[in-house]
Amino acid sequence: MSVDELQRLPRAPFSGWVEITVDGLRRLGTGRDLSAGGIGVELPGELPPIGGAVLSEFSLPGISLPLELEGRIMWCNPQSLRVGVRFEGIDPGLAELLENFVGGRF
């Protein structure tokens, strides 16, 4: 999925902690928006490189266990300290859960 395709997916505001692991280094950021295909994260400090593999971990409201999703950095904005993560290899049940959250059916 391209950056344009990813950005066209329905999105929902998401404000919560997001842990991003890049090359074994864990960093804590704040989610800004979420879709079934990815998440926008405000990440203080040096931003990871575009194309880099990441593991993102976050919790949805009302779900006690955090979700862990593999992905890739698709874009970076150094001015806003934000990155866009595209999820990869997502389980269909988890994708449905994210779609329900984004669609307000959660």
A tleap script that builds the chain and sets N, CA, C and O, in Angstrom:
source leaprc.protein.ff14SB
mol = sequence {
  NMET SER VAL ASP GLU LEU GLN ARG LEU PRO
  ARG ALA PRO PHE SER GLY TRP VAL GLU ILE
  THR VAL ASP GLY LEU ARG ARG LEU GLY THR
  GLY ARG ASP LEU SER ALA GLY GLY ILE GLY
  VAL GLU LEU PRO GLY GLU LEU PRO PRO ILE
  GLY GLY ALA VAL LEU SER GLU PHE SER LEU
  PRO GLY ILE SER LEU PRO LEU GLU LEU GLU
  GLY ARG ILE MET TRP CYS ASN PRO GLN SER
  LEU ARG VAL GLY VAL ARG PHE GLU GLY ILE
  ASP PRO GLY LEU ALA GLU LEU LEU GLU ASN
  PHE VAL GLY GLY ARG CPHE
}
set mol.1.N position { 0.847 -1.170 0.000 }
set mol.1.CA position { 0.000 0.000 0.000 }
set mol.1.C position { 0.898 1.241 0.000 }
set mol.1.O position { 1.824 1.347 0.805 }
set mol.2.N position { 0.616 2.169 -0.905 }
set mol.2.CA position { 1.414 3.385 -1.011 }
set mol.2.C position { 1.018 4.384 0.075 }
set mol.2.O position { 0.014 4.206 0.763 }
set mol.3.N position { 1.822 5.431 0.215 }
set mol.3.CA position { 1.515 6.488 1.179 }
set mol.3.C position { 0.167 7.113 0.838 }
set mol.3.O position { -0.640 7.358 1.734 }
set mol.4.N position { -0.092 7.378 -0.454 }
set mol.4.CA position { -1.368 7.975 -0.862 }
set mol.4.C position { -2.542 7.070 -0.508 }
set mol.4.O position { -3.555 7.542 0.007 }
set mol.5.N position { -2.413 5.771 -0.782 }
set mol.5.CA position { -3.485 4.824 -0.454 }
set mol.5.C position { -3.708 4.763 1.054 }
set mol.5.O position { -4.846 4.724 1.523 }
set mol.6.N position { -2.616 4.757 1.803 }
set mol.6.CA position { -2.702 4.707 3.256 }
set mol.6.C position { -3.407 5.942 3.805 }
set mol.6.O position { -4.218 5.836 4.725 }
set mol.7.N position { -3.103 7.108 3.249 }
set mol.7.CA position { -3.692 8.352 3.741 }
set mol.7.C position { -5.161 8.485 3.363 }
set mol.7.O position { -5.876 9.288 3.962 }
set mol.8.N position { -5.630 7.710 2.375 }
set mol.8.CA position { -7.038 7.764 1.979 }
set mol.8.C position { -7.933 6.863 2.837 }
set mol.8.O position { -9.157 6.981 2.786 }
set mol.9.N position { -7.333 5.970 3.619 }
set mol.9.CA position { -8.130 5.113 4.488 }
set mol.9.C position { -8.830 5.966 5.542 }
set mol.9.O position { -8.275 6.967 5.995 }
set mol.10.N position { -10.045 5.580 5.937 }
set mol.10.CA position { -10.706 6.320 7.018 }
set mol.10.C position { -9.825 6.327 8.270 }
set mol.10.O position { -9.217 5.317 8.623 }
set mol.11.N position { -9.770 7.479 8.929 }
set mol.11.CA position { -8.940 7.650 10.113 }
set mol.11.C position { -9.796 8.147 11.263 }
set mol.11.O position { -10.849 8.755 11.070 }
set mol.12.N position { -9.316 7.873 12.454 }
set mol.12.CA position { -9.970 8.367 13.662 }
set mol.12.C position { -8.914 9.014 14.539 }
set mol.12.O position { -7.767 8.568 14.564 }
set mol.13.N position { -9.293 10.065 15.260 }
set mol.13.CA position { -8.349 10.629 16.221 }
set mol.13.C position { -7.973 9.558 17.238 }
set mol.13.O position { -8.807 8.754 17.654 }
set mol.14.N position { -6.737 9.564 17.619 }
set mol.14.CA position { -6.261 8.610 18.615 }
set mol.14.C position { -5.225 9.323 19.461 }
set mol.14.O position { -4.175 9.724 18.959 }
set mol.15.N position { -5.514 9.479 20.730 }
set mol.15.CA position { -4.585 10.150 21.625 }
set mol.15.C position { -4.265 9.198 22.767 }
set mol.15.O position { -5.039 9.064 23.715 }
set mol.16.N position { -3.144 8.556 22.668 }
set mol.16.CA position { -2.720 7.617 23.693 }
set mol.16.C position { -1.259 7.279 23.490 }
set mol.16.O position { -0.654 7.661 22.489 }
set mol.17.N position { -0.701 6.565 24.440 }
set mol.17.CA position { 0.701 6.189 24.340 }
set mol.17.C position { 0.893 5.197 23.199 }
set mol.17.O position { 0.028 4.362 22.932 }
set mol.18.N position { 2.026 5.300 22.537 }
set mol.18.CA position { 2.434 4.347 21.503 }
set mol.18.C position { 3.913 4.083 21.719 }
set mol.18.O position { 4.728 5.006 21.727 }
set mol.19.N position { 4.247 2.830 21.891 }
set mol.19.CA position { 5.660 2.461 22.011 }
set mol.19.C position { 6.125 1.977 20.643 }
set mol.19.O position { 5.531 1.080 20.045 }
set mol.20.N position { 7.195 2.590 20.168 }
set mol.20.CA position { 7.771 2.243 18.868 }
set mol.20.C position { 9.133 1.611 19.121 }
set mol.20.O position { 9.964 2.187 19.824 }
set mol.21.N position { 9.367 0.437 18.556 }
set mol.21.CA position { 10.667 -0.223 18.667 }
set mol.21.C position { 11.304 -0.254 17.284 }
set mol.21.O position { 10.748 -0.805 16.333 }
set mol.22.N position { 12.487 0.353 17.197 }
set mol.22.CA position { 13.256 0.395 15.952 }
set mol.22.C position { 14.655 -0.109 16.263 }
set mol.22.O position { 15.330 0.427 17.142 }
set mol.23.N position { 15.092 -1.136 15.547 }
set mol.23.CA position { 16.437 -1.704 15.762 }
set mol.23.C position { 16.707 -2.011 17.230 }
set mol.23.O position { 17.804 -1.758 17.730 }
set mol.24.N position { 15.707 -2.556 17.921 }
set mol.24.CA position { 15.865 -2.946 19.321 }
set mol.24.C position { 15.738 -1.808 20.318 }
set mol.24.O position { 15.738 -2.052 21.525 }
set mol.25.N position { 15.629 -0.569 19.848 }
set mol.25.CA position { 15.498 0.594 20.728 }
set mol.25.C position { 14.021 0.938 20.888 }
set mol.25.O position { 13.332 1.212 19.906 }
set mol.26.N position { 13.538 0.924 22.132 }
set mol.26.CA position { 12.144 1.231 22.420 }
set mol.26.C position { 12.002 2.700 22.771 }
set mol.26.O position { 12.755 3.240 23.581 }
set mol.27.N position { 11.010 3.343 22.138 }
set mol.27.CA position { 10.757 4.762 22.394 }
set mol.27.C position { 9.271 4.976 22.601 }
set mol.27.O position { 8.443 4.308 21.981 }
set mol.28.N position { 8.944 5.903 23.470 }
set mol.28.CA position { 7.555 6.197 23.780 }
set mol.28.C position { 7.117 7.461 23.060 }
set mol.28.O position { 7.766 8.503 23.150 }
set mol.29.N position { 6.004 7.351 22.344 }
set mol.29.CA position { 5.430 8.483 21.635 }
set mol.29.C position { 3.953 8.604 21.964 }
set mol.29.O position { 3.433 7.890 22.821 }
set mol.30.N position { 3.282 9.522 21.269 }
set mol.30.CA position { 1.860 9.748 21.459 }
set mol.30.C position { 1.142 9.563 20.139 }
set mol.30.O position { 1.509 10.172 19.134 }
set mol.31.N position { 0.118 8.723 20.140 }
set mol.31.CA position { -0.686 8.534 18.940 }
set mol.31.C position { -1.464 9.793 18.614 }
set mol.31.O position { -1.890 10.516 19.515 }
set mol.32.N position { -1.650 10.056 17.339 }
set mol.32.CA position { -2.409 11.221 16.895 }
set mol.32.C position { -3.606 10.823 16.044 }
set mol.32.O position { -4.658 11.456 16.131 }
set mol.33.N position { -3.467 9.781 15.221 }
set mol.33.CA position { -4.591 9.272 14.449 }
set mol.33.C position { -4.321 7.817 14.105 }
set mol.33.O position { -3.185 7.346 14.149 }
set mol.34.N position { -5.410 7.110 13.756 }
set mol.34.CA position { -5.320 5.671 13.554 }
set mol.34.C position { -6.244 5.258 12.422 }
set mol.34.O position { -7.355 5.774 12.295 }
set mol.35.N position { -5.782 4.330 11.602 }
set mol.35.CA position { -6.619 3.708 10.584 }
set mol.35.C position { -6.395 2.205 10.672 }
set mol.35.O position { -5.558 1.742 11.447 }
set mol.36.N position { -7.136 1.449 9.883 }
set mol.36.CA position { -6.926 -0.002 9.856 }
set mol.36.C position { -5.582 -0.345 9.236 }
set mol.36.O position { -5.100 -1.468 9.385 }
set mol.37.N position { -4.965 0.618 8.535 }
set mol.37.CA position { -3.699 0.353 7.852 }
set mol.37.C position { -2.477 0.979 8.480 }
set mol.37.O position { -1.355 0.697 8.061 }
set mol.38.N position { -2.676 1.845 9.501 }
set mol.38.CA position { -1.506 2.488 10.083 }
set mol.38.C position { -1.859 3.458 11.186 }
set mol.38.O position { -3.023 3.646 11.538 }
set mol.39.N position { -0.806 4.072 11.726 }
set mol.39.CA position { -0.969 4.995 12.842 }
set mol.39.C position { -0.005 6.167 12.687 }
set mol.39.O position { 1.139 5.998 12.266 }
set mol.40.N position { -0.489 7.359 13.036 }
set mol.40.CA position { 0.353 8.545 13.087 }
set mol.40.C position { 0.814 8.747 14.521 }
set mol.40.O position { 0.009 8.711 15.452 }
set mol.41.N position { 2.117 8.960 14.696 }
set mol.41.CA position { 2.694 9.044 16.040 }
set mol.41.C position { 3.578 10.276 16.157 }
set mol.41.O position { 4.406 10.545 15.287 }
set mol.42.N position { 3.395 11.018 17.234 }
set mol.42.CA position { 4.317 12.097 17.591 }
set mol.42.C position { 5.419 11.445 18.407 }
set mol.42.O position { 5.160 10.809 19.428 }
set mol.43.N position { 6.657 11.612 17.943 }
set mol.43.CA position { 7.782 10.899 18.534 }
set mol.43.C position { 8.923 11.877 18.784 }
set mol.43.O position { 9.653 12.216 17.853 }
set mol.44.N position { 9.089 12.336 20.023 }
set mol.44.CA position { 10.150 13.301 20.324 }
set mol.44.C position { 11.537 12.750 19.993 }
set mol.44.O position { 11.773 11.543 20.037 }
set mol.45.N position { 12.435 13.656 19.667 }
set mol.45.CA position { 13.814 13.266 19.376 }
set mol.45.C position { 14.023 12.964 17.905 }
set mol.45.O position { 13.217 13.331 17.050 }
set mol.46.N position { 15.123 12.287 17.637 }
set mol.46.CA position { 15.457 11.942 16.257 }
set mol.46.C position { 14.450 10.936 15.718 }
set mol.46.O position { 14.145 9.930 16.358 }
set mol.47.N position { 13.942 11.230 14.523 }
set mol.47.CA position { 12.935 10.354 13.928 }
set mol.47.C position { 13.600 9.189 13.202 }
set mol.47.O position { 14.672 9.347 12.619 }
set mol.48.N position { 12.961 8.018 13.239 }
set mol.48.CA position { 13.527 6.868 12.524 }
set mol.48.C position { 13.469 7.096 11.018 }
set mol.48.O position { 12.663 7.900 10.549 }
set mol.49.N position { 14.304 6.405 10.259 }
set mol.49.CA position { 14.354 6.625 8.809 }
set mol.49.C position { 13.115 6.079 8.099 }
set mol.49.O position { 12.542 5.069 8.508 }
set mol.50.N position { 12.722 6.754 7.044 }
set mol.50.CA position { 11.634 6.275 6.195 }
set mol.50.C position { 12.023 4.913 5.637 }
set mol.50.O position { 13.156 4.708 5.204 }
set mol.51.N position { 11.080 3.995 5.653 }
set mol.51.CA position { 11.316 2.641 5.150 }
set mol.51.C position { 11.768 1.673 6.213 }
set mol.51.O position { 11.795 0.465 5.977 }
set mol.52.N position { 12.127 2.183 7.392 }
set mol.52.CA position { 12.610 1.323 8.461 }
set mol.52.C position { 11.504 0.479 9.072 }
set mol.52.O position { 10.377 0.944 9.241 }
set mol.53.N position { 11.830 -0.759 9.401 }
set mol.53.CA position { 10.886 -1.655 10.059 }
set mol.53.C position { 10.718 -1.256 11.511 }
set mol.53.O position { 11.691 -0.902 12.177 }
set mol.54.N position { 9.477 -1.310 12.013 }
set mol.54.CA position { 9.185 -0.952 13.396 }
set mol.54.C position { 8.172 -1.935 13.981 }
set mol.54.O position { 7.446 -2.619 13.260 }
set mol.55.N position { 8.152 -1.980 15.284 }
set mol.55.CA position { 7.100 -2.670 16.019 }
set mol.55.C position { 6.384 -1.594 16.812 }
set mol.55.O position { 7.012 -0.866 17.582 }
set mol.56.N position { 5.078 -1.488 16.632 }
set mol.56.CA position { 4.314 -0.503 17.392 }
set mol.56.C position { 3.425 -1.238 18.384 }
set mol.56.O position { 2.858 -2.288 18.081 }
set mol.57.N position { 3.319 -0.662 19.569 }
set mol.57.CA position { 2.497 -1.243 20.628 }
set mol.57.C position { 1.656 -0.123 21.224 }
set mol.57.O position { 2.172 0.937 21.579 }
set mol.58.N position { 0.352 -0.374 21.328 }
set mol.58.CA position { -0.567 0.615 21.884 }
set mol.58.C position { -1.828 -0.094 22.336 }
set mol.58.O position { -2.083 -1.238 21.959 }
set mol.59.N position { -2.617 0.599 23.152 }
set mol.59.CA position { -3.881 0.053 23.632 }
set mol.59.C position { -5.035 0.884 23.111 }
set mol.59.O position { -4.962 2.112 23.063 }
set mol.60.N position { -6.094 0.205 22.723 }
set mol.60.CA position { -7.326 0.882 22.355 }
set mol.60.C position { -8.176 1.045 23.616 }
set mol.60.O position { -8.092 0.223 24.529 }
set mol.61.N position { -8.983 2.088 23.672 }
set mol.61.CA position { -9.846 2.276 24.840 }
set mol.61.C position { -10.726 1.042 25.060 }
set mol.61.O position { -11.328 0.525 24.119 }
set mol.62.N position { -10.793 0.581 26.303 }
set mol.62.CA position { -11.635 -0.548 26.648 }
set mol.62.C position { -11.016 -1.915 26.432 }
set mol.62.O position { -11.633 -2.934 26.740 }
set mol.63.N position { -9.799 -1.945 25.904 }
set mol.63.CA position { -9.112 -3.222 25.691 }
set mol.63.C position { -7.905 -3.241 26.621 }
set mol.63.O position { -7.044 -2.364 26.554 }
set mol.64.N position { -7.851 -4.246 27.487 }
set mol.64.CA position { -6.809 -4.251 28.516 }
set mol.64.C position { -5.437 -4.661 27.991 }
set mol.64.O position { -4.419 -4.201 28.508 }
set mol.65.N position { -5.394 -5.514 26.978 }
set mol.65.CA position { -4.104 -5.948 26.445 }
set mol.65.C position { -3.661 -5.033 25.309 }
set mol.65.O position { -4.465 -4.700 24.439 }
set mol.66.N position { -2.398 -4.624 25.303 }
set mol.66.CA position { -1.926 -3.782 24.199 }
set mol.66.C position { -1.830 -4.580 22.906 }
set mol.66.O position { -1.592 -5.788 22.914 }
set mol.67.N position { -2.017 -3.887 21.815 }
set mol.67.CA position { -1.863 -4.470 20.483 }
set mol.67.C position { -0.418 -4.296 20.056 }
set mol.67.O position { 0.174 -3.243 20.292 }
set mol.68.N position { 0.156 -5.312 19.432 }
set mol.68.CA position { 1.509 -5.222 18.871 }
set mol.68.C position { 1.404 -5.458 17.380 }
set mol.68.O position { 0.927 -6.502 16.935 }
set mol.69.N position { 1.858 -4.469 16.606 }
set mol.69.CA position { 1.753 -4.553 15.157 }
set mol.69.C position { 3.087 -4.224 14.512 }
set mol.69.O position { 3.708 -3.205 14.814 }
set mol.70.N position { 3.514 -5.100 13.623 }
set mol.70.CA position { 4.717 -4.826 12.844 }
set mol.70.C position { 4.357 -3.844 11.748 }
set mol.70.O position { 3.227 -3.823 11.260 }
set mol.71.N position { 5.329 -3.029 11.366 }
set mol.71.CA position { 5.064 -2.057 10.326 }
set mol.71.C position { 6.336 -1.458 9.772 }
set mol.71.O position { 7.443 -1.947 9.995 }
set mol.72.N position { 6.129 -0.379 9.038 }
set mol.72.CA position { 7.223 0.311 8.374 }
set mol.72.C position { 6.948 1.804 8.412 }
set mol.72.O position { 5.806 2.230 8.241 }
set mol.73.N position { 7.987 2.602 8.636 }
set mol.73.CA position { 7.865 4.065 8.617 }
set mol.73.C position { 7.653 4.498 7.171 }
set mol.73.O position { 8.480 4.227 6.300 }
set mol.74.N position { 6.525 5.179 6.927 }
set mol.74.CA position { 6.194 5.598 5.563 }
set mol.74.C position { 6.476 7.071 5.308 }
set mol.74.O position { 6.734 7.469 4.172 }
set mol.75.N position { 6.429 7.882 6.360 }
set mol.75.CA position { 6.741 9.305 6.215 }
set mol.75.C position { 7.185 9.868 7.566 }
set mol.75.O position { 6.861 9.332 8.626 }
set mol.76.N position { 7.926 10.950 7.491 }
set mol.76.CA position { 8.416 11.654 8.682 }
set mol.76.C position { 8.224 13.146 8.470 }
set mol.76.O position { 8.381 13.648 7.357 }
set mol.77.N position { 7.886 13.852 9.539 }
set mol.77.CA position { 7.792 15.303 9.500 }
set mol.77.C position { 8.587 15.854 10.679 }
set mol.77.O position { 8.073 15.910 11.796 }
set mol.78.N position { 9.843 16.265 10.442 }
set mol.78.CA position { 10.692 16.755 11.530 }
set mol.78.C position { 10.132 17.993 12.238 }
set mol.78.O position { 10.400 18.194 13.422 }
set mol.79.N position { 9.355 18.832 11.527 }
set mol.79.CA position { 8.807 20.031 12.158 }
set mol.79.C position { 7.782 19.678 13.236 }
set mol.79.O position { 7.756 20.308 14.294 }
set mol.80.N position { 6.946 18.687 12.978 }
set mol.80.CA position { 5.918 18.310 13.952 }
set mol.80.C position { 6.329 17.098 14.792 }
set mol.80.O position { 5.583 16.655 15.665 }
set mol.81.N position { 7.537 16.564 14.514 }
set mol.81.CA position { 8.042 15.372 15.205 }
set mol.81.C position { 7.079 14.198 15.069 }
set mol.81.O position { 6.863 13.441 16.015 }
set mol.82.N position { 6.501 14.058 13.866 }
set mol.82.CA position { 5.539 12.985 13.619 }
set mol.82.C position { 6.048 12.020 12.565 }
set mol.82.O position { 6.782 12.386 11.647 }
set mol.83.N position { 5.628 10.768 12.732 }
set mol.83.CA position { 5.907 9.724 11.748 }
set mol.83.C position { 4.603 9.004 11.431 }
set mol.83.O position { 3.675 8.970 12.239 }
set mol.84.N position { 4.559 8.431 10.238 }
set mol.84.CA position { 3.439 7.598 9.839 }
set mol.84.C position { 3.918 6.163 9.722 }
set mol.84.O position { 4.895 5.885 9.026 }
set mol.85.N position { 3.237 5.255 10.399 }
set mol.85.CA position { 3.591 3.836 10.381 }
set mol.85.C position { 2.516 3.084 9.603 }
set mol.85.O position { 1.328 3.192 9.909 }
set mol.86.N position { 2.935 2.329 8.608 }
set mol.86.CA position { 2.019 1.441 7.880 }
set mol.86.C position { 2.138 0.057 8.495 }
set mol.86.O position { 3.239 -0.484 8.598 }
set mol.87.N position { 1.003 -0.526 8.908 }
set mol.87.CA position { 1.017 -1.865 9.465 }
set mol.87.C position { 1.260 -2.884 8.350 }
set mol.87.O position { 0.813 -2.704 7.217 }
set mol.88.N position { 1.975 -3.953 8.695 }
set mol.88.CA position { 2.267 -5.017 7.726 }
set mol.88.C position { 1.907 -6.369 8.327 }
set mol.88.O position { 2.101 -6.599 9.521 }
set mol.89.N position { 1.385 -7.254 7.499 }
set mol.89.CA position { 1.091 -8.615 7.941 }
set mol.89.C position { 0.077 -8.670 9.056 }
set mol.89.O position { 0.187 -9.504 9.955 }
set mol.90.N position { -0.910 -7.796 9.014 }
set mol.90.CA position { -1.878 -7.705 10.094 }
set mol.90.C position { -2.890 -8.856 10.023 }
set mol.90.O position { -3.385 -9.196 8.949 }
set mol.91.N position { -3.178 -9.431 11.154 }
set mol.91.CA position { -4.161 -10.504 11.283 }
set mol.91.C position { -5.545 -9.962 10.899 }
set mol.91.O position { -5.893 -8.854 11.307 }
set mol.92.N position { -6.345 -10.715 10.125 }
set mol.92.CA position { -7.662 -10.224 9.706 }
set mol.92.C position { -8.581 -9.836 10.873 }
set mol.92.O position { -9.320 -8.857 10.767 }
set mol.93.N position { -8.548 -10.576 11.966 }
set mol.93.CA position { -9.372 -10.233 13.122 }
set mol.93.C position { -8.952 -8.912 13.742 }
set mol.93.O position { -9.797 -8.127 14.173 }
set mol.94.N position { -7.658 -8.667 13.788 }
set mol.94.CA position { -7.141 -7.409 14.317 }
set mol.94.C position { -7.483 -6.255 13.376 }
set mol.94.O position { -7.819 -5.159 13.823 }
set mol.95.N position { -7.393 -6.511 12.076 }
set mol.95.CA position { -7.771 -5.487 11.099 }
set mol.95.C position { -9.243 -5.106 11.272 }
set mol.95.O position { -9.597 -3.931 11.174 }
set mol.96.N position { -10.091 -6.091 11.527 }
set mol.96.CA position { -11.515 -5.819 11.751 }
set mol.96.C position { -11.713 -5.000 13.022 }
set mol.96.O position { -12.531 -4.080 13.042 }
set mol.97.N position { -10.981 -5.319 14.070 }
set mol.97.CA position { -11.043 -4.554 15.315 }
set mol.97.C position { -10.679 -3.093 15.067 }
set mol.97.O position { -11.366 -2.192 15.547 }
set mol.98.N position { -9.596 -2.854 14.318 }
set mol.98.CA position { -9.179 -1.485 14.007 }
set mol.98.C position { -10.228 -0.769 13.156 }
set mol.98.O position { -10.528 0.401 13.390 }
set mol.99.N position { -10.786 -1.476 12.165 }
set mol.99.CA position { -11.827 -0.876 11.321 }
set mol.99.C position { -13.040 -0.487 12.170 }
set mol.99.O position { -13.632 0.571 11.952 }
set mol.100.N position { -13.413 -1.327 13.128 }
set mol.100.CA position { -14.539 -1.011 14.002 }
set mol.100.C position { -14.243 0.208 14.873 }
set mol.100.O position { -15.115 1.051 15.080 }
set mol.101.N position { -13.013 0.302 15.383 }
set mol.101.CA position { -12.630 1.468 16.172 }
set mol.101.C position { -12.711 2.738 15.330 }
set mol.101.O position { -13.300 3.734 15.750 }
set mol.102.N position { -12.119 2.696 14.149 }
set mol.102.CA position { -12.096 3.872 13.270 }
set mol.102.C position { -13.509 4.259 12.845 }
set mol.102.O position { -13.825 5.443 12.737 }
set mol.103.N position { -14.359 3.260 12.604 }
set mol.103.CA position { -15.726 3.517 12.185 }
set mol.103.C position { -16.672 3.892 13.316 }
set mol.103.O position { -17.865 4.090 13.084 }
set mol.104.N position { -16.157 3.991 14.537 }
set mol.104.CA position { -16.988 4.373 15.661 }
set mol.104.C position { -17.907 3.261 16.156 }
set mol.104.O position { -18.864 3.523 16.886 }
set mol.105.N position { -17.620 2.024 15.762 }
set mol.105.CA position { -18.461 0.895 16.167 }
set mol.105.C position { -17.816 0.131 17.318 }
set mol.105.O position { -18.051 -1.067 17.479 }
set mol.106.N position { -17.034 0.791 18.089 }
set mol.106.CA position { -16.248 0.160 19.148 }
set mol.106.C position { -16.738 0.578 20.494 }
set mol.106.O position { -16.195 0.145 21.510 }
savepdb mol mol.pdb
quit
